[in-house]
Amino acid sequence: MAQVLDEGRFDPALRRLIGVVLLGGIMGILDGSMVAVGVDTLAARFDAALSTIGWVSTGYLLALTVAIPVTTWAVDRFGARRLWLAGLGAFLAASLASGLAWNVSTLIVFRVLQGLAAGLLDPLVLTLLARAAGPRRAGRVMGLMGMVLSAGPVLGLIVGGAVLTHLSWRWMFLINLPIGAVALVGALRVIPRDTPTGEAPRTRLDIVGVALLGPGFATAVLALSQAADRTTVAAWQVLLPLAAAVALLAGYAVHALRPAAARRTPPLIDLRLFTSGGFSASVTIMMLVGLAMFANLFVLPLYYQQQHGRGPLASGLLVAPFAVAAIVGMPLAGRLSDRLGARRLVRAGALVAAVGEFAFTRVGAHTAEVWPGLAAFVVGLGLSFVGAPTMGSLYRTLPPASVPQGSSVLYILNQFGAAIGIAVVTLILATVGDGTGVAGFHGVYWFALATIAIILTAGLFLPGHPQPAPRSAAEPATESAALAATEPGAVSEPLAVRARQ
């Protein structure tokens, strides 16, 4: 990580902040993958059905989805630094409790609390990094964030396999404690203090928005999870939460689009953000990236386990080329996007990823493992040149005051895309078959290829060459000075003026 930051030529203060924030943000990503590979172990340990153990992951994901929108308001109300420290402390406490759980019910409850804390941390990672870097370095910094988002789940598969092979299942959660302690101490030292001027009134929480938006997305995720568990969308367990999700999200849209005079508080997420073509294209592409990425990460370990007889640790290691590609490609793509813009890089990356997905459709039961490994590297590299420039483009088009809302929208839709991907993959594997299982895998990769084709089209709506934002006289001249101006209501001027649309 240090070498990557040095190559990006960041100011030392900004390098330290990026490292500390990414260290805190990676814990939830690792946890998600580790729990995924530990489902069988947890079922045996607690003598519970797989459907019950599934709530260890589902409960976490639902709680995370509910909490994310509230972060937008909480950043303005309490400040990013205090919210980050509170989120880290809560996540560590919930991780300790999860590691000490004495039955499956308590484990699910503690994982829900962990998900609520992660819902504060995940969008805050993007907010802190975007504010500290400013529009001129948005692509470079988002490249590092994208590297964590892409490589983290694969690393979680590997670490989870190692933990379950050599240690107790409790270490899937307790491993967060040393990582989080370092991140907490680092955050106390490098994240700037909140310095409100006292001039701006404190924004009241949009209670109606909280009651509609978070639960709306959470019930949509629940519907997708139930569809994956039951391998059908026709069951009432799927249709009921799906109908509730549509009703809740439609209700939020009506509420948020009411005239300002008819509302007592500003909406939790301002839907007028979507009137910007660049913003809409960016968050749509990131949702599709989440869909394609998790479809690949979900099915590839299954391929190695079912077709080659590999165990959890070996199958995780065989997925590593995907993570290596992200580590190599994301920072490079981010730096290039600061100079070239997003449109050309995203379209080129989508074409590369499409080649890799097509190669997967040619893989059979007896294909040498080097070929799917090479295809995974190609897909990971292509998606790297989609994800990093897209995130950088998003933060170049947002005014500083809208960064928290943009971060929440991006992260919600990215997670929603991941949930869609896993549900569709499960349905394809359950319904498409030729007796060997290979046809199901091919169906998944054709689905991923279609997703990338949509990304290729959506890339046309991204901004082209980035327009340099003029530096105001009051804007900090160096990154070190800029770090003091990253908080809402800070005494200094914002880090950068709004980038041109």
N, C-alpha and C positions, 0 to 999 in steps of 0.2 A: 504493500500500500504506500509506504514512504517513497519508494522509487517512482511510482506512478505520479504522486503528488509533486515530486521534484521535477519530473519531466514536464508537468503542466505549468511550471514556472510561476506557481502561486507564491504570494507573500507568506513568510513563515507563520504569521498569526492566522491567516486563512487556512494554511495547511493543517495547523493544529486543530482548528475548529472543525474542518471537514473530517479529519480522522476520528475525533471524539464523537461527532454526530453519527457517522456511519457505524462506529462500533456499537453505539446504543441502538441503532436502528436494525442491526442484523440479527438481534436476539430473537425477535418474533418470527423472522423468516426461517431461521434455523429450527425453531421449535415446531413450526408447521410441518416441515419435512420429516423431522425425527419422529413425531407422533404418527405420521402416515406409515412409516416402516415398522412402527412398534405396535400396530393394531393387534396382530396375532398374540404377541407377548402379553399385552395388557388383558386381552380376553382370557388367556390361560391363567394369568396371575389372579384376576378377580373372579374367575369362573363365571363370566358374563357372556352374553350373546354378542356377536359382532355388531348387530344393529344398535345395541346399547353402547358399546365402546365407541361406535361412530359419533356419538354425541360429545365425546371428548374433543373431537375436531370441530363438529358442527356447532356446538355451543360457543366455542372460542370464536369461530368465524362470524356467527350471528352477533355476538357482543361487540366484536370489532366493528362490524358494519353499522351498528346503532350508534357507537361512540364517535365515529369519524366526523359526521357533520357538526357535532357540538364543538369540535376543536376550532372551527372557524370563529365562533363567537368567543370562546375561551381565550384565544390568542389576544384578541383586542381587549378583553376584560381583565386578564391577569398578566399578560406579557408572555412572550415565548419562553424566556429563560425559566421562570417559575413553573410554567406548565410542563416544560421538558423535565425539570427535576422532579416534580410531583409524579409525572408519568413513569419515569425510571424507578422511583421508589416503590410505586404501586406494583409495577411489573415484577420487580425483584421479590416483593413480599408475596405476590401470588405464585411466583415460581417456587419459592421455598415451600409454600403451603401445598402446591401440587406435588412436589417431591416427597412430602410427608403424608400424603393422602392415605387413609386407612381403608377406604372402600371406593367402589366406582362412583357412587353418588357424590361423595366429597370431592373426588377428582374432577368430576364434571363441573361442580360449583366453583372450584378454584380456577378451573380453566376459563370459565365465563368471566371471572374477575380479571384474569390475565388478559383476556380479549378486550375488556373495557380499557385497560391500561394501554394495550397495544393500539387501540383506536385513537388514543391521544398522541402516541409517539409517531406512528407511521406517517400521517400527513405533516407533522411537525418537522420531520427530517427534510422533506421537500421545501417547506417554508423557510427553515433556518438556512439551508444551503442556497436557495434562490435569492434571499435577501442579502446574504453575505457576498455572493458573487456578483450580482447585478446583471443586467442584460448582456453586457459585452462578454462575459465569461459563463453565461448560462449553459451553453452546450457542453463546455468542458466539465463543469461541475455536475451537470446531469448525467454526463457519461460515467462518472464515478458512481453516482447513485444507481444508474442502470446496471452497472457491473455488479453491485451488491444485490439488486433485485433479481438478476438473472443467475448469478453464480451461487447466491445464498441457498436456494432450494436444493441445488445439487450437492453443495457442501453439507447441508443438513442430512441428505440421504446417506452420505459417507460417514459422517459423525454418528448418526443414529445407528447405522449398521455396526460400527465399531463399539459403541456403548452397549448395544444389546448383545454383542458377542462376548464382551469381556467384563461388563459391569452390570449393576442392578438397573432395572428400568427407571428407578428414581432419578438417575443421573441424566435422563433426558431433560429434566427440568432443573435439577440442581446445578447443571453445568452453566446455567445463566448467572449464577451468583458471582463467580470471579470475574466474568466478562462485564457484568453490570456494575460491579464495584469499581472497576477501572474506569468505565464510562461515566459513572457518577462523579468520581473525584475529578476526572478530566473536565466534565461539564462545569463543575464549580469554578474551575480555574480559567477556562477559555471562552465560555459563552458570556457575552456582555450582559451587564445588569440592565434591568428595565429602568428607564429614567423618564417617567411620565411628566409632562409639563403641567398637568392640572387644568389645561385650557379646554381640551376636548371632553365633552360629556361621555360618561360610560354608557355603552350600548346595552340596552335591555335584551335579555334572551328571548328569542322567538319561540315561545312555548308551543304554539300550534305547529310551527315547523318541526320542532324536535319530535312532537307526537306523531307527525306524518312521515317525514323524510327517512329518518333512520329505520323505524319499523317497516316502512315500505320496502326499502332495499333488503332488509333482513328477511322479510317474508318471501321476497323473490328468491333469495339465496336458499331459504328453506325449501321452497318448491323445487328448485333445481337439485338440491341434495336428496329430496324424496324421490324425484324422478330417477336419479342415479341408483338409489338403493333398490327401487322397485322395478327398474328397467322398463318403465312405461310412463307416459304422460297422461294416461286415461284414468288413473286412480284418483279417488277423492282426496287422498293425502297430498296429491300434487295440485289438483285443480283448486282446492279450497284456499291454500296459501297463495296460489298464483292470482286468484280473483281478489284476495285481500290486498296483495301487492299493487295490483292495477288500481284499485280503489284508493288506497293510501297515497300513491304517487300522483294520481290524477287530482286528488284533493289538495296535495301540496302545490301542484302547478296552479290551480285556481287561487289558492291562498297567496302564493308568491307573486302572482301577476296582478293582484289587486292594486288600484291606485294608491300612492303613498298616503294620501289623505284618509284613506279608509283603513289603514293599518296603524296600530300603536307602536310597532317595532319594525325595523327592517327585516327582510326575510333572511333565514339562515343561509341559504344559497341564492344569490341573485340570478334568476334564470335569464336575465338580459345578457349575461356573459355569452350565451349561445348564439346571440345575434352576430358575433364575430365569427366569420368563416374560418379564420385560422384557429381560433380556440376550439370550435366544434370539431374541425378536422383532427386536431391534436388529441383531444380526449377520446374521440372515436377510434383513432389508430391505436392509442395506448390500451383501450379495451380489447381490441382485436389482437394486440401483441400478447396481452395476458392470456387470452383464449388459446392462441397458437402455442405459446410457451408451455403452459401447463398441460395442454393436450399431449405435447411431446414428452414432457417430464413424467406424466402419469403412465403413458403407454410403453415407453422404452424400457424401464426396469422390468415391467411385466413380460416384455418380449424376451429379455435375457433369462428371466426366471422360468418361463414356460417352455421356450423353444431350445434353450441351451442348459437348463438345469442349474443356473447360478443361484447362490444364496443372496440375502439382502445386502451384505457388504460388498460382494463382488459385483452385483448388478449396479450398485451405487457408483462404484469405481468406474464401471464401463460407461456410465453416463457422463463422466468427468469431461470428455471432449467438448460437450456443450458449455460447461462452465469455463473451460480454458479459452474457448472462442469469445465468450463474454468479457473475460478479463483482458484479452488482447484487443478486442474490437470496440468495446464501449468507450474507453477513454479516447482512442484514436478518432472514432466517429464524432464524439462530442467536440473535440478540438477542431476538426474539419468543419463542423457545422457552424462554429463561430465565424468562420471566414466565408464559407460557401453557401450557407443557408441549409434548410432542411429538405426542400423538395427533391433535389437531384439525389441526395444521399439516401433518402427514404426509398425512392423508387429503385435505385441500384441495389440497396439492401434487400428489398422485397424480391427482386429477381434472383438474387443469390440464394435466399432462403427457399424460394420456389424450386430451384434446382435440387437442393438438399432434400426437400419433401418428396419430390418426384423419385429421387434415388431410393428413398425408403419404401416406396410402393413396389420396387423391384426386389426387395430383400425377402428371402425365403427362410424356411425352417433350418436349412443346412448351410446358409450363407456364413462365410468366415466372419468372425466378430470384428475384424478390422474395417469391413465395409460399412456396417451401421455406425461404427465409431467415427469414420470419416464423414458420413452423412450428417451425424449429430454436430460435428464441428462446423460444417458448411451452414446448417440451419442456424446454429448459435451465432455465427459470424454475421449472417444476413440479418437476423433479428436485432443484433447489436447496432447495425447501421440504420435500423428503423427506429429503435427505442430512444437512443441518446439524442439524435437530432430532433426527434419529435418533442421530447420533454424540454429541450433547450428552446425550441421555437415557441412553445407554450409560454415560457417565462419571459421571452423577449416581447411578447405581445400584451402581457398583462401589466396594468399599472401597479405600483408597489402595494397600494391598499387592497388590491384584489388577489394578492398572492396566496393568502390563507384559503380563500374560497376556491381558487383554481387548484390548489394542492388537494383539497378535500374531494373535489369533483374528479380529478385525475385518479386519485387512489381508490375511490369507491368504484369507479368504472373499471379500473384495472383488476380489482378483486372480483368484481361482478363478471368480467370476462373470464377470469380463471375458473369461477364456479360454473359458468356455462360450458367451458371447455371440458372440465372433468365430467359433468353430467352427460354431455353428448358422447364423449369417449366411452363411458360406461354403457350407454344405450347401444352404441355401434358394436362394441365387443360382445354384448349379450344377444344382439339380433342378427348380426352378420357372421356367418360361419360356414366352413367347408369340411368340418371334422378335424382339421389340424390346428385351427386357431389363427392361421396366417391371414386368411381372408379378412378377419376382423381387424387385424393390425393394418392391413392395406386400406381398409375402409376409413380408419382413423386418419391415415396420412393423406388420403384424398380429401378428407374434410379439412385438414390443416392447409392443404394446398389451395382449396377454395377460399379459405380465410385470408391467405396471403394475397390472393388475387384481388380481394376487396381492398386490402391495404394498398395495393398498387394503384387502384383507382382513387382512393381517398387521398393519397399523397399528392394528387394534382391540386388539391385545395390548400395545401400548406404554403406559407410564404416562401418566396424565392430567396434571392440573396439578401442577407440581413442588412437593414439600414442602420448605420451607426447613430446611436442616440446622442445628441449634443450634451456635453457636460456643463451643468450650471455652475455659476461662480461659487455657490455655496456647497457644491458637492465635494465630498472628500477626495483628495488627490491621490491617495494611496489606499490599498486594501486594508492596511492596519487601521487607518483612520475610519474607513468605511464600516468596520465591524462595530463601531460605537453608534452607528446610525441605523442599525438594522431592526430596531424595535418600534412598534407602533407608538406614536406620541413621543418619540425621542426628541431631545433638544436640537440635535443636528438635523440637517436636511435629509430627505430620503436618499438611499444609496444611489439611485439613478432615476432620471426622469423617464416618463413612459416612452417605451420604444414605439416607433412608427408602425402602424398597422400594416 
